[in-house]
Amino acid sequence: MRILAVERPVPGLADDRFTPELSAAEARRAWELHQAGSIRELFFRADEPAAVLTLECGDMDEARLVLATLPMVAAGLIDFELIPLRAYPGFARLFASASS
């Protein structure tokens, strides 16, 4: 199942909680999840400092478990909105018979 994960900030956190060590650990874990196939794509938004991930997981619960292993999530510094995705069905209209 493909899932879009959009980072949501946790209100009221001081910037100094995002240490270089934590940032390095976050990048390391994201790399491991990417190599394992759980994170398929990883982007940063162009309009604000937030990550957007495309996950490949069995279900939404697995996606939550995967994200919970990220150090910044585990530390309560970031959270994600999860959006389940499905394949676009509209292309079938291109091949429908004219009599339908």
MMTF fields as JSON, N, C-alpha, C and O atoms, coordinates in Angstrom:
{
  "mmtfVersion": "1.0.0",
  "mmtfProducer": "UNKNOWN",
  "numBonds": 399,
  "numAtoms": 400,
  "numGroups": 100,
  "numChains": 1,
  "numModels": 1,
  "chainsPerModel": [1],
  "groupsPerChain": [100],
  "chainIdList": ["A"],
  "bondAtomList": [4, 2, 8, 6, 12, 10, 16, 14, 20, 18, 24, 22, 28, 26, 32, 30, 36, 34, 40, 38, 44, 42, 48, 46, 52, 50, 56, 54, 60, 58, 64, 62, 68, 66, 72, 70, 76, 74, 80, 78, 84, 82, 88, 86, 92, 90, 96, 94, 100, 98, 104, 102, 108, 106, 112, 110, 116, 114, 120, 118, 124, 122, 128, 126, 132, 130, 136, 134, 140, 138, 144, 142, 148, 146, 152, 150, 156, 154, 160, 158, 164, 162, 168, 166, 172, 170, 176, 174, 180, 178, 184, 182, 188, 186, 192, 190, 196, 194, 200, 198, 204, 202, 208, 206, 212, 210, 216, 214, 220, 218, 224, 222, 228, 226, 232, 230, 236, 234, 240, 238, 244, 242, 248, 246, 252, 250, 256, 254, 260, 258, 264, 262, 268, 266, 272, 270, 276, 274, 280, 278, 284, 282, 288, 286, 292, 290, 296, 294, 300, 298, 304, 302, 308, 306, 312, 310, 316, 314, 320, 318, 324, 322, 328, 326, 332, 330, 336, 334, 340, 338, 344, 342, 348, 346, 352, 350, 356, 354, 360, 358, 364, 362, 368, 366, 372, 370, 376, 374, 380, 378, 384, 382, 388, 386, 392, 390, 396, 394],
  "bondOrderList": [1, 1, 1, 1, 1, 1, 1, 1, 1, 1, 1, 1, 1, 1, 1, 1, 1, 1, 1, 1, 1, 1, 1, 1, 1, 1, 1, 1, 1, 1, 1, 1, 1, 1, 1, 1, 1, 1, 1, 1, 1, 1, 1, 1, 1, 1, 1, 1, 1, 1, 1, 1, 1, 1, 1, 1, 1, 1, 1, 1, 1, 1, 1, 1, 1, 1, 1, 1, 1, 1, 1, 1, 1, 1, 1, 1, 1, 1, 1, 1, 1, 1, 1, 1, 1, 1, 1, 1, 1, 1, 1, 1, 1, 1, 1, 1, 1, 1, 1],
  "groupList": [{"groupName": "MET", "atomNameList": ["N", "CA", "C", "O"], "elementList": ["N", "C", "C", "O"], "formalChargeList": [0, 0, 0, 0], "bondAtomList": [1, 0, 2, 1, 3, 2], "bondOrderList": [1, 1, 2], "singleLetterCode": "M", "chemCompType": "L-PEPTIDE LINKING"}, {"groupName": "ARG", "atomNameList": ["N", "CA", "C", "O"], "elementList": ["N", "C", "C", "O"], "formalChargeList": [0, 0, 0, 0], "bondAtomList": [1, 0, 2, 1, 3, 2], "bondOrderList": [1, 1, 2], "singleLetterCode": "R", "chemCompType": "L-PEPTIDE LINKING"}, {"groupName": "ILE", "atomNameList": ["N", "CA", "C", "O"], "elementList": ["N", "C", "C", "O"], "formalChargeList": [0, 0, 0, 0], "bondAtomList": [1, 0, 2, 1, 3, 2], "bondOrderList": [1, 1, 2], "singleLetterCode": "I", "chemCompType": "L-PEPTIDE LINKING"}, {"groupName": "LEU", "atomNameList": ["N", "CA", "C", "O"], "elementList": ["N", "C", "C", "O"], "formalChargeList": [0, 0, 0, 0], "bondAtomList": [1, 0, 2, 1, 3, 2], "bondOrderList": [1, 1, 2], "singleLetterCode": "L", "chemCompType": "L-PEPTIDE LINKING"}, {"groupName": "ALA", "atomNameList": ["N", "CA", "C", "O"], "elementList": ["N", "C", "C", "O"], "formalChargeList": [0, 0, 0, 0], "bondAtomList": [1, 0, 2, 1, 3, 2], "bondOrderList": [1, 1, 2], "singleLetterCode": "A", "chemCompType": "L-PEPTIDE LINKING"}, {"groupName": "VAL", "atomNameList": ["N", "CA", "C", "O"], "elementList": ["N", "C", "C", "O"], "formalChargeList": [0, 0, 0, 0], "bondAtomList": [1, 0, 2, 1, 3, 2], "bondOrderList": [1, 1, 2], "singleLetterCode": "V", "chemCompType": "L-PEPTIDE LINKING"}, {"groupName": "GLU", "atomNameList": ["N", "CA", "C", "O"], "elementList": ["N", "C", "C", "O"], "formalChargeList": [0, 0, 0, 0], "bondAtomList": [1, 0, 2, 1, 3, 2], "bondOrderList": [1, 1, 2], "singleLetterCode": "E", "chemCompType": "L-PEPTIDE LINKING"}, {"groupName": "PRO", "atomNameList": ["N", "CA", "C", "O"], "elementList": ["N", "C", "C", "O"], "formalChargeList": [0, 0, 0, 0], "bondAtomList": [1, 0, 2, 1, 3, 2], "bondOrderList": [1, 1, 2], "singleLetterCode": "P", "chemCompType": "L-PEPTIDE LINKING"}, {"groupName": "GLY", "atomNameList": ["N", "CA", "C", "O"], "elementList": ["N", "C", "C", "O"], "formalChargeList": [0, 0, 0, 0], "bondAtomList": [1, 0, 2, 1, 3, 2], "bondOrderList": [1, 1, 2], "singleLetterCode": "G", "chemCompType": "PEPTIDE LINKING"}, {"groupName": "ASP", "atomNameList": ["N", "CA", "C", "O"], "elementList": ["N", "C", "C", "O"], "formalChargeList": [0, 0, 0, 0], "bondAtomList": [1, 0, 2, 1, 3, 2], "bondOrderList": [1, 1, 2], "singleLetterCode": "D", "chemCompType": "L-PEPTIDE LINKING"}, {"groupName": "PHE", "atomNameList": ["N", "CA", "C", "O"], "elementList": ["N", "C", "C", "O"], "formalChargeList": [0, 0, 0, 0], "bondAtomList": [1, 0, 2, 1, 3, 2], "bondOrderList": [1, 1, 2], "singleLetterCode": "F", "chemCompType": "L-PEPTIDE LINKING"}, {"groupName": "THR", "atomNameList": ["N", "CA", "C", "O"], "elementList": ["N", "C", "C", "O"], "formalChargeList": [0, 0, 0, 0], "bondAtomList": [1, 0, 2, 1, 3, 2], "bondOrderList": [1, 1, 2], "singleLetterCode": "T", "chemCompType": "L-PEPTIDE LINKING"}, {"groupName": "SER", "atomNameList": ["N", "CA", "C", "O"], "elementList": ["N", "C", "C", "O"], "formalChargeList": [0, 0, 0, 0], "bondAtomList": [1, 0, 2, 1, 3, 2], "bondOrderList": [1, 1, 2], "singleLetterCode": "S", "chemCompType": "L-PEPTIDE LINKING"}, {"groupName": "TRP", "atomNameList": ["N", "CA", "C", "O"], "elementList": ["N", "C", "C", "O"], "formalChargeList": [0, 0, 0, 0], "bondAtomList": [1, 0, 2, 1, 3, 2], "bondOrderList": [1, 1, 2], "singleLetterCode": "W", "chemCompType": "L-PEPTIDE LINKING"}, {"groupName": "HIS", "atomNameList": ["N", "CA", "C", "O"], "elementList": ["N", "C", "C", "O"], "formalChargeList": [0, 0, 0, 0], "bondAtomList": [1, 0, 2, 1, 3, 2], "bondOrderList": [1, 1, 2], "singleLetterCode": "H", "chemCompType": "L-PEPTIDE LINKING"}, {"groupName": "GLN", "atomNameList": ["N", "CA", "C", "O"], "elementList": ["N", "C", "C", "O"], "formalChargeList": [0, 0, 0, 0], "bondAtomList": [1, 0, 2, 1, 3, 2], "bondOrderList": [1, 1, 2], "singleLetterCode": "Q", "chemCompType": "L-PEPTIDE LINKING"}, {"groupName": "CYS", "atomNameList": ["N", "CA", "C", "O"], "elementList": ["N", "C", "C", "O"], "formalChargeList": [0, 0, 0, 0], "bondAtomList": [1, 0, 2, 1, 3, 2], "bondOrderList": [1, 1, 2], "singleLetterCode": "C", "chemCompType": "L-PEPTIDE LINKING"}, {"groupName": "TYR", "atomNameList": ["N", "CA", "C", "O"], "elementList": ["N", "C", "C", "O"], "formalChargeList": [0, 0, 0, 0], "bondAtomList": [1, 0, 2, 1, 3, 2], "bondOrderList": [1, 1, 2], "singleLetterCode": "Y", "chemCompType": "L-PEPTIDE LINKING"}],
  "groupTypeList": [0, 1, 2, 3, 4, 5, 6, 1, 7, 5, 7, 8, 3, 4, 9, 9, 1, 10, 11, 7, 6, 3, 12, 4, 4, 6, 4, 1, 1, 4, 13, 6, 3, 14, 15, 4, 8, 12, 2, 1, 6, 3, 10, 10, 1, 4, 9, 6, 7, 4, 4, 5, 3, 11, 3, 6, 16, 8, 9, 0, 9, 6, 4, 1, 3, 5, 3, 4, 11, 3, 7, 0, 5, 4, 4, 8, 3, 2, 9, 10, 6, 3, 2, 7, 3, 1, 4, 17, 7, 8, 10, 4, 1, 3, 10, 4, 12, 4, 12, 12],
  "groupIdList": [1, 2, 3, 4, 5, 6, 7, 8, 9, 10, 11, 12, 13, 14, 15, 16, 17, 18, 19, 20, 21, 22, 23, 24, 25, 26, 27, 28, 29, 30, 31, 32, 33, 34, 35, 36, 37, 38, 39, 40, 41, 42, 43, 44, 45, 46, 47, 48, 49, 50, 51, 52, 53, 54, 55, 56, 57, 58, 59, 60, 61, 62, 63, 64, 65, 66, 67, 68, 69, 70, 71, 72, 73, 74, 75, 76, 77, 78, 79, 80, 81, 82, 83, 84, 85, 86, 87, 88, 89, 90, 91, 92, 93, 94, 95, 96, 97, 98, 99, 100],
  "secStructList": [7, 3, 3, 3, 3, 3, 3, 3, 3, 7, 6, 6, 7, 7, 4, 4, 4, 1, 7, 2, 2, 2, 2, 2, 2, 2, 2, 2, 2, 2, 2, 2, 2, 2, 2, 2, 6, 1, 3, 3, 3, 3, 3, 3, 7, 1, 1, 1, 1, 7, 3, 3, 3, 3, 3, 3, 7, 1, 1, 2, 2, 2, 2, 2, 2, 2, 2, 2, 6, 1, 2, 2, 2, 2, 6, 6, 1, 3, 3, 3, 3, 3, 3, 3, 7, 7, 7, 7, 7, 4, 4, 4, 4, 4, 4, 1, 7, 6, 6, 7],
  "xCoordList": [0.852, 0.0, 0.892, 1.84, 0.594, 1.341, 0.676, -0.545, 1.485, 0.982, 1.811, 3.041, 1.141, 1.808, 1.879, 0.868, 3.077, 3.271, 3.771, 4.856, 2.983, 3.311, 3.639, 2.819, 4.848, 5.281, 4.423, 4.089, 4.075, 3.354, 4.221, 4.721, 4.401, 5.197, 4.456, 3.226, 5.215, 4.655, 4.776, 5.892, 3.668, 3.717, 4.465, 4.459, 5.107, 5.727, 7.101, 7.58, 7.748, 9.085, 10.159, 10.043, 11.189, 12.325, 13.213, 13.411, 13.74, 14.597, 15.84, 16.386, 16.299, 17.533, 17.363, 18.347, 16.135, 15.913, 16.308, 16.51, 16.418, 16.82, 18.344, 18.856, 19.051, 20.512, 21.123, 20.47, 22.365, 23.049, 23.116, 23.005, 23.297, 23.356, 22.022, 21.974, 20.934, 19.607, 19.314, 18.733, 19.714, 19.506, 20.268, 19.755, 21.495, 22.289, 21.644, 21.592, 21.156, 20.485, 19.215, 18.899, 18.489, 17.271, 17.601, 16.927, 18.631, 19.042, 19.494, 19.175, 20.227, 20.702, 19.525, 19.504, 18.547, 17.396, 16.548, 16.043, 16.389, 15.646, 16.34, 15.677, 17.66, 18.429, 18.176, 17.959, 18.203, 17.956, 16.561, 16.389, 15.568, 14.197, 14.047, 13.266, 14.791, 14.783, 15.396, 14.854, 16.511, 17.171, 16.318, 16.382, 15.524, 14.634, 13.371, 12.639, 13.107, 11.931, 10.704, 9.656, 10.806, 9.651, 9.43, 8.292, 10.509, 10.424, 10.801, 11.926, 9.862, 10.115, 10.688, 11.579, 10.154, 10.611, 10.613, 9.824, 11.518, 11.626, 11.925, 12.899, 11.081, 11.202, 11.101, 10.658, 11.517, 11.181, 10.281, 10.478, 9.302, 8.423, 9.227, 10.16, 8.875, 9.557, 9.036, 9.711, 7.826, 7.208, 7.337, 7.024, 7.789, 7.982, 8.894, 9.03, 9.519, 10.45, 9.721, 9.558, 9.292, 8.585, 8.888, 8.983, 9.038, 9.308, 8.002, 6.955, 8.089, 6.986, 7.573, 8.5, 7.033, 7.536, 6.474, 5.283, 6.904, 6.043, 6.485, 7.635, 5.57, 5.868, 5.257, 4.237, 5.876, 5.319, 5.196, 6.19, 3.957, 3.702, 2.475, 1.681, 2.338, 1.188, -0.128, -1.157, -0.096, -1.303, -0.9, 0.286, -1.886, -1.634, -0.939, -0.098, -1.289, -0.642, 0.854, 1.669, 1.207, 2.629, 3.33, 4.464, 2.676, 3.263, 3.537, 4.591, 2.595, 2.804, 3.988, 4.776, 4.111, 5.231, 6.565, 7.55, 6.592, 7.814, 8.219, 9.379, 7.277, 7.588, 8.015, 8.833, 7.48, 7.832, 9.297, 9.833, 9.962, 11.387, 12.293, 13.5, 11.735, 12.538, 12.847, 11.937, 14.097, 14.466, 13.673, 13.342, 13.365, 12.625, 11.171, 10.576, 10.605, 9.248, 9.294, 8.463, 10.274, 10.405, 10.605, 10.156, 11.281, 11.53, 10.352, 10.391, 9.302, 8.126, 8.318, 7.583, 9.314, 9.614, 8.855, 8.606, 8.493, 7.714, 6.637, 6.71, 5.651, 4.556, 4.234, 4.692, 3.461, 3.102, 1.609, 0.983, 1.048, -0.301, -0.14, 0.672, -0.902, -0.824, -2.029, -3.171, -1.751, -2.8, -2.66, -1.674, -3.623, -3.542, -3.816, -4.69, -3.059, -3.202, -3.636, -3.397, -4.267, -4.594, -4.3, -4.192, -4.176, -3.875, -5.022, -6.193, -4.663, -5.647, -6.444, -5.854, -7.774, -8.572, -9.029, -9.605, -8.779, -9.335, -8.816, -9.49, -7.628, -7.094, -7.967, -7.942, -8.73, -9.612, -10.612, -11.06, -10.958, -11.89, -11.312, -12.061, -10.009, -9.382, -9.601, -9.554, -9.84, -9.942, -11.345, -11.565, -12.29, -13.681, -14.243, -13.886, -15.116, -15.677, -16.601, -17.189, -16.731, -17.555, -19.031, -19.799, -19.442, -20.844, -21.199, -22.37, -20.225, -20.5, -21.092, -21.382],
  "yCoordList": [-1.177, 0.0, 1.232, 1.316, 2.176, 3.422, 4.43, 4.588, 5.108, 6.067, 7.329, 7.274, 8.462, 9.756, 10.201, 10.209, 10.573, 11.045, 12.481, 12.744, 13.399, 14.82, 15.264, 15.137, 15.784, 16.212, 17.354, 18.288, 17.25, 18.31, 18.755, 17.918, 20.034, 20.484, 20.25, 20.246, 20.059, 19.961, 21.356, 21.853, 21.998, 23.377, 23.507, 22.605, 24.665, 25.017, 24.448, 24.49, 23.918, 23.358, 24.392, 25.142, 24.419, 25.309, 24.694, 23.48, 25.543, 25.074, 24.354, 23.501, 24.688, 24.077, 22.589, 21.905, 22.086, 20.645, 19.834, 18.623, 20.505, 19.843, 19.945, 20.804, 19.077, 19.127, 18.514, 17.728, 18.867, 18.228, 16.706, 15.982, 16.225, 14.776, 14.113, 13.046, 14.758, 14.228, 14.272, 13.338, 15.347, 15.463, 14.38, 13.814, 14.088, 13.029, 11.663, 10.837, 11.429, 10.159, 10.01, 8.913, 11.107, 11.095, 10.737, 9.906, 11.361, 11.077, 9.622, 8.962, 9.134, 7.748, 6.771, 5.821, 7.014, 6.115, 6.209, 5.195, 7.411, 7.572, 6.793, 6.168, 6.828, 6.07, 4.572, 3.866, 4.092, 2.669, 2.261, 1.203, 3.094, 2.798, 2.865, 2.113, 3.762, 3.84, 2.575, 2.003, 2.148, 0.944, -0.301, -1.248, -0.301, -1.432, -1.417, -2.406, -0.306, -0.207, 0.369, 0.488, 0.732, 1.323, 2.763, 3.187, 3.517, 4.874, 4.767, 4.396, 5.09, 5.019, 6.334, 6.347, 7.443, 8.77, 9.668, 9.491, 10.636, 11.57, 12.949, 13.137, 13.901, 15.266, 16.244, 15.89, 17.479, 18.594, 19.525, 19.729, 20.087, 21.053, 22.281, 22.663, 22.895, 24.101, 25.343, 26.372, 25.253, 26.434, 26.516, 27.552, 25.454, 25.466, 24.307, 23.351, 24.379, 23.319, 22.088, 21.937, 21.228, 20.015, 18.906, 19.145, 17.702, 16.536, 15.96, 16.043, 15.378, 14.644, 13.316, 13.289, 12.22, 10.897, 10.093, 10.223, 9.274, 8.258, 6.939, 6.527, 6.28, 5.021, 3.853, 4.004, 2.705, 1.452, 0.524, -0.018, 0.345, -0.448, -1.317, -1.07, -2.332, -3.222, -2.541, -2.848, -1.614, -0.892, 0.354, 0.627, 1.092, 2.344, 2.1, 2.895, 1.011, 0.703, 0.462, 0.932, -0.267, -0.487, 0.831, 1.037, 1.718, 3.026, 3.799, 4.418, 3.763, 4.441, 3.839, 4.567, 2.522, 1.854, 2.226, 2.461, 2.276, 2.654, 4.075, 4.324, 4.998, 6.391, 6.559, 7.426, 5.753, 5.835, 5.516, 5.864, 4.853, 4.536, 5.707, 5.649, 6.75, 7.938, 8.663, 8.893, 9.024, 9.638, 10.897, 11.098, 11.74, 12.964, 12.669, 13.376, 11.627, 11.204, 10.605, 10.926, 9.732, 9.088, 10.111, 9.903, 11.22, 12.27, 13.227, 14.138, 13.034, 13.899, 15.261, 16.199, 15.386, 16.678, 16.91, 18.053, 15.837, 15.951, 14.876, 13.9, 15.078, 14.138, 14.111, 14.975, 13.139, 13.034, 12.833, 12.1, 13.487, 13.177, 12.071, 12.192, 10.996, 9.879, 9.89, 10.018, 9.753, 9.77, 8.513, 8.379, 7.577, 6.369, 6.724, 7.535, 6.107, 6.373, 5.106, 3.992, 5.29, 4.17, 4.603, 5.795, 3.652, 3.955, 4.763, 4.559, 5.659, 6.474, 5.576, 4.94, 5.508, 4.609, 5.227, 4.534, 6.512, 7.217, 6.776, 6.974, 6.18, 5.758, 4.691, 4.542, 3.954, 2.935, 3.545, 2.872, 4.803, 5.483, 5.6, 5.665, 5.626, 5.73, 4.479, 4.531, 3.36, 2.091, 1.5, 0.375, 2.26, 1.801, 1.832, 2.697, 0.891, 0.863, 2.055, 2.547, 2.512, 3.677, 3.406, 4.35, 2.155, 1.838, 1.793, 1.618, 1.946, 1.883, 3.164, 3.281],
  "zCoordList": [0.0, 0.0, 0.0, 0.781, -0.863, -0.93, -0.005, -0.018, 0.794, 1.777, 1.698, 1.679, 1.652, 1.682, 3.133, 3.836, 3.584, 4.956, 4.885, 4.367, 5.401, 5.371, 6.795, 7.704, 6.97, 8.303, 8.815, 8.086, 10.093, 10.793, 11.962, 12.714, 12.12, 13.267, 14.574, 14.624, 15.602, 16.947, 17.552, 17.71, 17.893, 18.377, 19.708, 20.546, 19.865, 21.13, 21.386, 22.519, 20.365, 20.556, 20.232, 19.262, 21.043, 20.787, 19.706, 19.667, 18.836, 17.753, 18.257, 17.556, 19.471, 19.964, 20.292, 20.575, 20.257, 20.467, 19.237, 19.326, 18.088, 16.846, 16.719, 16.001, 17.409, 17.461, 16.201, 15.515, 15.896, 14.759, 14.904, 13.915, 16.129, 16.349, 16.039, 15.427, 16.47, 16.193, 14.692, 14.141, 14.044, 12.596, 11.844, 10.878, 12.284, 11.648, 11.879, 10.968, 13.09, 13.387, 12.554, 12.093, 12.361, 11.547, 10.099, 9.492, 9.555, 8.178, 8.037, 7.048, 9.017, 8.993, 8.98, 8.196, 9.855, 9.92, 8.654, 8.172, 8.114, 6.857, 5.739, 4.911, 5.716, 4.714, 4.876, 3.891, 6.11, 6.369, 5.911, 5.307, 6.195, 5.78, 4.271, 3.687, 3.636, 2.18, 1.582, 0.636, 2.131, 1.637, 1.858, 1.074, 2.922, 3.217, 2.353, 2.316, 1.66, 0.802, 1.476, 0.841, 2.75, 3.44, 3.022, 2.821, 2.89, 2.334, 0.869, 0.536, -0.004, -1.45, -1.977, -2.826, -1.451, -1.861, -0.638, 0.289, -0.656, 0.462, -0.109, -0.837, 0.229, -0.277, 0.881, 1.974, 0.629, 1.496, 0.711, -0.487, 1.382, 0.731, 0.345, 1.051, -0.764, -1.227, -0.52, -0.492, 0.056, 0.648, 2.166, 2.751, 2.808, 4.259, 4.642, 3.879, 5.812, 6.207, 6.756, 7.967, 5.86, 6.255, 5.256, 4.052, 5.77, 4.924, 4.392, 5.036, 3.207, 2.601, 2.139, 1.33, 2.652, 2.342, 1.621, 1.905, 0.698, 0.112, 0.718, 0.562, 1.41, 2.08, 1.32, 0.648, 1.427, 0.925, 2.124, 2.609, 2.6, 3.803, 3.568, 2.659, 4.398, 4.276, 4.6, 3.998, 5.554, 5.94, 6.725, 6.915, 7.17, 7.886, 9.226, 9.646, 9.889, 11.17, 10.981, 11.774, 9.933, 9.653, 9.355, 9.786, 8.632, 8.327, 9.618, 9.761, 10.55, 11.836, 12.59, 13.193, 12.556, 13.22, 12.584, 13.284, 11.268, 10.55, 10.927, 11.256, 10.881, 11.195, 12.646, 12.952, 13.53, 14.953, 15.201, 16.253, 14.239, 14.4, 14.023, 14.254, 13.454, 13.152, 14.462, 15.259, 14.7, 15.977, 16.333, 17.502, 15.362, 15.68, 16.048, 16.862, 15.447, 15.825, 17.226, 18.075, 17.459, 18.771, 19.886, 21.014, 19.567, 20.559, 20.694, 21.521, 19.891, 19.966, 19.334, 19.644, 18.435, 17.816, 16.51, 16.127, 15.838, 14.602, 14.611, 15.358, 13.771, 13.61, 12.121, 11.374, 11.687, 10.277, 10.121, 10.887, 9.126, 8.659, 7.63, 6.713, 7.769, 6.826, 5.906, 6.347, 4.618, 3.603, 2.759, 2.034, 2.828, 2.002, 0.539, 0.234, -0.344, -1.772, -2.507, -2.04, -3.647, -4.528, -5.955, -6.243, -6.821, -8.21, -8.834, -8.513, -9.707, -10.419, -11.367, -12.241, -11.215, -12.053, -13.376, -14.214, -13.57, -14.728, -16.074, -17.085, -16.119, -17.417, -18.068, -19.29, -17.287, -17.845, -18.829, -19.758, -18.629, -19.537, -20.941, -21.916, -21.05, -22.371, -23.204, -24.433, -22.541, -23.235, -23.191, -23.639, -22.651, -22.612, -24.031, -24.83, -24.332, -25.674, -25.867, -24.904, -27.077, -27.402, -27.134, -26.948, -27.11, -26.872, -25.406, -25.067, -24.521, -23.077, -22.569, -21.378]
}
